[in-house]
Amino acid sequence: MPALERDGLQVRGLVSKPKPDKRYQMKPITFSREETKAMASEIQEYFREELDQDIGQLPAEMLMRFFGEKMGAYFYNRGLYDAQELIGKRMDSLTDEVFALEQPTRHLR
């Protein structure tokens, strides 16, 4: 069934979903050389301590990149969800503070 487009929304049947805004798409995750080396060292240490195996710097970096490409969006999204929750709590707090500034009047809301 072809989608109708109305006010920036794609409508299929009874469900509408906002079109993705390309300005807000996830940017590719990149790390400095120092960060890459540090993460690869963590992977090497994990393999040594937990799996009793030694892997080199290059395989550790390749594994890091693999997980970044395949799993990075999951971690990214979790960070977004946590940020949304924090922003929501802060907005609630600000709303309460604004209402606390309200002065008494004869008009009841």
Secondary structure, 3 states (H helix, E strand, C coil): CCCEEECCEEEECCEEEECCCHHHCCCCCCCCHHHHHHHHHHHHHHHHHHHCCCCCHHHHHHHHHHHHHHHHHHHHHHHHHHHHHHHHHHHHHHHHHHHHCCCCCCCCC
